[in-house]
Amino acid sequence: MKKQKLTFEQAMEKLEKIVSEIEGGKVPLEESIERYAEGIRLIQQCRGILDAAEKKIHLLARGEGETLVEDGELPEEDA
């Protein structure tokens, strides 16, 4: 069975829980090490998601996406 990818928000929530538990001393040392490793994987996943979002934003800003805008400009809103 293939693991389902977490969304950015889900990964951050899980990471915050891991940090809280480790900092709170709620888990034994061996489990803390396992959770630390899981936290590192979550951080890498979040970085990947953010990198992909940044690339998409750059494409949109250059006009290669669905919405055309000039670099550094925000689209005007209707009043």
N, C-alpha and C positions, 0 to 999 in steps of 0.2 A: 504494500500500500504506500503510495506516494504522499509525503507530507504536504499539507496545504500551506502556501506562502501567507505570511501575516501581512496585513496592511501596515503602513508606517505607524499609524496611531496604535494599533495592537502591539506592535513590536516595542514601541516606546513605553506603553503601559506595563508590559511584561518586564522590560528592563528596569523600570522604576521600582517594581515590586522586588526584583532580585536584589537591587542595591539596598533597598530598605531592610530586607531580611538579613543580608550580610552585615550591614552596618549595625543593625539591632542585636546582633549576636544570637539570632533565633535558630541558627542552623549550625551543626557540628562542622569542624574544619574540612573534612573530606567532602561533605556536601557543599560547603562554601566554595571549594575549588571547582567542583562540577558546575555550580551556578555561575561562577566567574567565567568559566569557559563558554557557557551558554550566553552570558552577557556579551562577551566578545563577538560571538556569532550574530547576535541581535544588532550590535553596533555596526558590523560589516553590512548586514542586510539594510539597515537604515541609511547608511552611506550610499549604497547602491541605488536605493530608491531616490535619495536626494540628488545624486549625480544624474540619474535619468530625467528627473524633473527639471534640473538646471539645463540640460541639453535641449529639452523640449521648449523651455522658455527662450533660449537663445534662437532656436529655429523660428519661433513665433515672432520674436523681436526683429529678425532679419526678413520677415515676410515669407518664410517658407512653410508656414503652418496655415491653419484655417483662418486666423485673424491677422490682418496686415496692419502693422504699426511701425513707426520709425524707432530706431534704437534710442532708448532713453526717454521715450514719450509714452504717455498713457493715453488710451483712447478717450475721447470726450464723451461725457454722459449727457443724455438729453435732459434739459431743465424741466 
